[in-house]
């Protein structure tokens, strides 16, 4: 069996996942993702195809799946989001797509809250000034008493609610599903729509999976609904926002700050407008990159892969056919 391993945090972080993969006996070809469609096609051609992909946010398009041919038996996603994989095409070709739910919600929630605090206290502006020999000081804001709007009340969104409650914030939320028991226990008010939530919240945190229905959800129209001086946090997917509209809202001051762990095209291209705006804070898609989370995620991904290819049953499949 020949496996393409392309996720960098898996490769860069020590832990038992390396031994688990080595013990499988599979031939492992390593690459540094996220890989574009063209890079994926080149690797498939150069290596005569792969039996399995152990991938992060690489572009697994219909062209890539077709190029892999009948040799490709399974796609094992290291992570949860499947927007970079053409799952429908894989399903049509009866190729299982495996994934790792329930392994990174704690660390992503911590990252989201860290970004929230960083915006409220202008950490980036203050830290940069001091590093450059200045003693520039700006007056920030408390989070206590503010209304936090959460779009997507899944595992990560729920962990953010727990931390917000500890900070004395009021929580409102909207999503496709609604965890009644959790919401009642943690005093989360259900909003009828994303638009209603945007109008109500002082801080908005995005925790949605990306699909055609919500791509560009945060745009010039919806940003205009937000309170002047509100903050926006994104630890989900860059495609949920229209980046040029975010930049304009921050330049005008309507949006007091945008903190994101993701951009629509990663790595962020040189000259991206976010680089020139002090009220925009960007981290390089590291929200789930902690030693603890990487180990959980990687062990689950390798277990998925090995179990499937060896005929076992201990794997988590995202698609059905």
C-alpha positions as CSV (number, residue, x, y, z in Angstrom):
1,X,0.0,0.0,0.0
2,X,1.3,3.4,-0.9
3,X,0.1,6.4,1.1
4,X,0.4,10.1,0.5
5,X,0.9,12.0,3.8
6,X,0.5,15.7,3.2
7,X,-0.6,17.3,6.5
8,X,2.3,19.3,8.1
9,X,1.2,19.4,11.7
10,X,1.0,15.6,11.7
11,X,4.6,15.5,10.4
12,X,6.0,18.3,12.5
13,X,4.6,17.2,15.9
14,X,6.1,14.2,17.8
15,X,3.8,11.6,19.2
16,X,2.5,8.0,19.0
17,X,0.8,8.7,15.6
18,X,4.3,8.3,13.9
19,X,4.8,4.8,15.4
20,X,1.2,3.8,14.6
21,X,1.7,4.8,10.9
22,X,5.2,3.1,10.8
23,X,3.8,-0.2,12.2
24,X,1.2,-0.3,9.4
25,X,3.9,-1.3,7.0
26,X,2.6,1.0,4.3
27,X,4.9,2.9,2.0
28,X,4.5,6.6,3.0
29,X,5.3,9.4,0.5
30,X,5.5,12.7,2.3
31,X,4.6,16.2,1.0
32,X,4.2,19.6,2.6
33,X,0.6,20.8,2.3
34,X,-1.8,22.4,1.8
35,X,-1.3,21.2,-1.8
36,X,-3.1,22.8,-4.8
37,X,-4.9,20.7,-7.4
38,X,-1.9,21.0,-9.7
39,X,0.5,19.8,-7.0
40,X,-1.8,16.9,-6.2
41,X,-2.0,15.9,-9.9
42,X,1.8,16.1,-10.2
43,X,2.3,13.8,-7.1
44,X,-0.1,11.3,-8.4
45,X,1.6,11.2,-11.8
46,X,5.1,11.0,-10.3
47,X,4.3,8.2,-8.0
48,X,2.1,6.1,-10.1
49,X,-0.9,6.8,-7.9
50,X,-1.7,6.1,-4.3
51,X,-3.8,3.6,-2.5
52,X,-4.8,6.2,0.1
53,X,-4.5,9.9,0.9
54,X,-3.9,11.1,4.5
55,X,-4.5,14.7,3.9
56,X,-5.1,18.0,5.6
57,X,-6.6,20.9,3.6
58,X,-5.2,19.9,0.3
59,X,-7.4,20.3,-2.8
60,X,-8.9,16.9,-3.5
61,X,-11.0,17.9,-6.5
62,X,-12.9,15.7,-9.0
63,X,-9.9,15.9,-11.3
64,X,-7.6,14.7,-8.6
65,X,-9.9,11.8,-7.7
66,X,-10.2,10.8,-11.4
67,X,-6.4,11.0,-11.9
68,X,-6.0,8.7,-8.9
69,X,-8.0,6.1,-10.7
70,X,-9.1,2.7,-9.5
71,X,-5.9,2.5,-7.3
72,X,-7.3,5.0,-4.8
73,X,-9.2,3.1,-2.1
74,X,-9.8,5.7,0.6
75,X,-9.4,9.4,1.5
76,X,-8.5,9.9,5.2
77,X,-8.9,13.5,6.3
78,X,-6.8,14.7,9.1
79,X,-9.4,17.0,10.6
80,X,-13.1,17.7,10.4
81,X,-13.8,20.2,7.6
82,X,-14.4,18.5,4.2
83,X,-14.8,21.6,2.0
84,X,-11.4,21.0,0.3
85,X,-12.6,17.5,-0.8
86,X,-15.1,16.8,-3.6
87,X,-17.0,14.5,-1.3
88,X,-19.9,14.1,-3.8
89,X,-17.5,12.9,-6.5
90,X,-15.8,10.6,-4.2
91,X,-19.1,9.2,-3.1
92,X,-20.2,8.7,-6.7
93,X,-17.0,6.7,-7.3
94,X,-17.6,4.8,-4.0
95,X,-14.5,6.1,-2.4
96,X,-14.9,6.4,1.4
97,X,-14.0,9.7,3.0
98,X,-12.9,9.3,6.6
99,X,-12.6,12.1,9.1
100,X,-11.9,12.8,12.8
101,X,-14.8,14.5,14.6
102,X,-14.5,15.3,18.3
103,X,-10.8,15.7,18.6
104,X,-10.0,19.4,18.4
105,X,-13.0,21.4,19.8
106,X,-11.2,22.3,23.0
107,X,-8.1,23.8,21.4
108,X,-10.0,25.7,18.6
109,X,-12.4,27.2,21.2
110,X,-9.3,28.3,23.3
111,X,-7.9,29.9,20.1
112,X,-11.1,31.7,19.3
113,X,-11.2,33.1,22.8
114,X,-7.6,34.1,22.6
115,X,-8.3,36.0,19.4
116,X,-11.3,37.7,21.1
117,X,-9.2,38.9,24.0
118,X,-6.4,40.0,21.6
119,X,-8.8,42.2,19.7
120,X,-10.5,43.7,22.8
121,X,-7.2,44.6,24.3
122,X,-5.4,45.6,21.1
123,X,-2.6,43.1,21.8
124,X,-1.2,43.2,18.3
125,X,-0.9,47.0,18.2
126,X,0.5,47.2,21.7
127,X,3.0,44.3,21.4
128,X,4.2,45.6,18.0
129,X,4.7,49.1,19.4
130,X,6.8,48.0,22.3
131,X,8.9,45.7,20.2
132,X,9.7,48.7,18.0
133,X,10.8,50.8,21.0
134,X,7.5,52.7,21.4
135,X,5.3,53.0,24.5
136,X,2.0,53.5,22.5
137,X,-1.1,52.8,24.6
138,X,-4.7,52.5,23.5
139,X,-7.8,52.0,25.6
140,X,-9.4,48.6,25.1
141,X,-12.7,47.0,26.1
142,X,-13.9,44.5,28.7
143,X,-15.6,41.4,27.4
144,X,-17.7,41.0,30.6
145,X,-21.3,42.1,29.9
146,X,-20.9,42.0,26.2
147,X,-23.1,39.9,23.9
148,X,-21.3,37.1,22.1
149,X,-23.0,35.8,18.9
150,X,-22.1,32.3,17.9
151,X,-22.8,31.2,14.4
152,X,-22.7,27.4,14.5
153,X,-23.4,25.8,17.9
154,X,-21.7,22.5,17.3
155,X,-18.8,21.0,19.5
156,X,-16.5,24.1,19.1
157,X,-19.3,26.6,19.4
158,X,-20.4,25.0,22.6
159,X,-16.9,25.1,24.1
160,X,-16.8,28.8,23.2
161,X,-20.1,29.3,25.1
162,X,-18.6,27.7,28.2
163,X,-15.6,30.1,28.2
164,X,-17.9,33.1,27.4
165,X,-20.0,32.3,30.4
166,X,-16.9,32.3,32.6
167,X,-16.1,35.8,31.3
168,X,-19.6,37.0,32.2
169,X,-20.8,37.4,28.6
170,X,-24.3,36.9,27.3
171,X,-24.5,34.3,24.5
172,X,-26.8,34.2,21.5
173,X,-26.5,31.7,18.8
174,X,-27.8,30.5,15.4
175,X,-27.2,27.3,13.5
176,X,-28.7,24.5,11.4
177,X,-29.1,22.3,14.5
178,X,-29.9,23.3,18.0
179,X,-28.7,21.5,21.1
180,X,-31.7,22.2,23.4
181,X,-30.3,20.7,26.6
182,X,-27.0,22.5,26.3
183,X,-28.5,25.8,25.3
184,X,-30.9,25.7,28.3
185,X,-28.1,24.7,30.7
186,X,-25.8,27.5,29.5
187,X,-28.4,30.2,29.0
188,X,-27.9,30.5,25.2
189,X,-30.6,32.5,23.4
190,X,-31.6,31.1,20.1
191,X,-31.7,33.7,17.2
192,X,-34.1,33.2,14.3
193,X,-31.5,34.0,11.7
194,X,-27.8,34.9,11.1
195,X,-28.9,38.4,10.3
196,X,-30.7,38.8,13.6
197,X,-27.7,37.6,15.4
198,X,-25.4,40.0,13.6
199,X,-27.6,42.9,14.6
200,X,-27.6,41.9,18.3
201,X,-24.0,40.9,19.1
202,X,-21.0,42.9,20.2
203,X,-18.7,40.1,19.2
204,X,-19.4,37.5,16.6
205,X,-17.6,34.1,16.4
206,X,-17.9,31.9,13.3
207,X,-18.0,28.1,13.8
208,X,-19.7,26.9,10.6
209,X,-18.6,24.3,8.1
210,X,-18.1,25.8,4.6
211,X,-20.5,25.0,1.8
212,X,-22.1,26.6,-1.2
213,X,-25.0,27.9,0.9
214,X,-22.9,29.9,3.3
215,X,-19.8,30.9,1.2
216,X,-19.4,34.6,1.6
217,X,-22.0,34.8,4.4
218,X,-20.2,37.7,5.9
219,X,-20.1,40.4,3.2
220,X,-20.8,44.1,2.8
221,X,-24.5,43.6,3.3
222,X,-24.3,41.5,6.4
223,X,-21.4,43.5,7.8
224,X,-23.6,46.6,7.6
225,X,-26.1,44.9,10.0
226,X,-23.5,44.6,12.7
227,X,-23.2,47.1,15.5
228,X,-20.6,49.9,14.8
229,X,-17.5,48.9,16.7
230,X,-18.3,45.2,16.8
231,X,-15.6,42.5,16.6
232,X,-15.6,39.4,14.3
233,X,-13.7,36.2,15.0
234,X,-13.2,33.4,12.5
235,X,-11.6,30.1,13.4
236,X,-13.8,28.2,10.9
237,X,-13.1,28.7,7.2
238,X,-11.8,31.8,5.2
239,X,-14.5,31.3,2.6
240,X,-17.2,32.2,5.0
241,X,-16.3,35.9,4.6
242,X,-15.7,38.2,1.6
243,X,-12.2,39.3,2.5
244,X,-12.3,42.6,0.6
245,X,-15.5,43.6,2.4
246,X,-13.9,42.7,5.7
247,X,-10.9,44.9,4.9
248,X,-13.2,47.8,3.9
249,X,-15.3,47.5,7.1
250,X,-12.1,47.6,9.2
251,X,-10.7,50.6,7.3
252,X,-13.9,52.5,7.9
253,X,-14.0,51.6,11.6
254,X,-17.5,50.1,11.3
255,X,-15.8,46.8,12.3
256,X,-13.5,47.5,15.2
257,X,-11.5,44.4,14.5
258,X,-11.3,41.1,12.7
259,X,-9.3,38.2,14.1
260,X,-9.0,35.1,12.0
261,X,-7.1,31.8,11.9
262,X,-8.1,31.1,8.3
263,X,-8.0,32.9,4.9
264,X,-9.7,31.9,1.7
265,X,-6.4,31.0,0.0
266,X,-3.8,29.5,2.2
267,X,-1.0,30.4,2.7
268,X,-2.0,34.1,2.5
269,X,-0.8,35.6,-0.7
270,X,1.8,38.5,-0.6
271,X,0.1,41.9,-0.6
272,X,-3.1,40.7,0.9
273,X,-5.1,43.7,2.2
274,X,-5.2,42.2,5.7
275,X,-1.4,42.7,6.0
276,X,-1.8,46.5,6.0
277,X,-4.7,46.9,8.5
278,X,-3.7,47.1,12.2
279,X,-7.2,46.1,13.4
280,X,-7.0,42.8,11.5
281,X,-5.2,40.0,13.3
282,X,-4.3,36.8,11.4
283,X,-2.8,33.6,12.7
284,X,-1.6,30.9,10.2
285,X,-4.3,28.2,10.6
286,X,-3.0,27.0,14.0
287,X,-6.2,26.9,15.9
288,X,-6.1,23.1,16.3
289,X,-2.3,22.9,16.3
290,X,-1.4,22.0,19.9
291,X,0.5,19.0,21.0
292,X,-2.6,17.5,22.7
293,X,-4.9,18.1,19.7
294,X,-2.5,17.0,17.0
295,X,-1.9,13.7,18.8
296,X,-5.7,13.1,19.2
297,X,-6.3,14.1,15.6
298,X,-3.4,12.2,14.1
299,X,-4.0,9.0,16.1
300,X,-7.7,9.0,15.0
301,X,-6.7,9.7,11.3
302,X,-4.2,6.9,11.2
303,X,-6.5,4.5,13.0
304,X,-9.2,5.3,10.5
305,X,-6.8,4.6,7.6
306,X,-5.3,1.4,9.0
307,X,-8.6,0.0,10.1
308,X,-10.2,0.6,6.8
309,X,-7.3,-0.8,4.7
310,X,-6.9,-3.8,6.9
311,X,-10.6,-4.7,6.8
312,X,-11.4,-3.5,10.4
313,X,-14.4,-1.5,11.5
314,X,-12.9,1.1,13.8
315,X,-13.1,4.0,11.4
316,X,-15.3,7.1,11.0
317,X,-16.7,7.6,7.6
318,X,-18.2,10.9,6.5
319,X,-19.9,9.8,3.3
320,X,-22.4,7.0,2.7
321,X,-23.2,4.9,-0.4
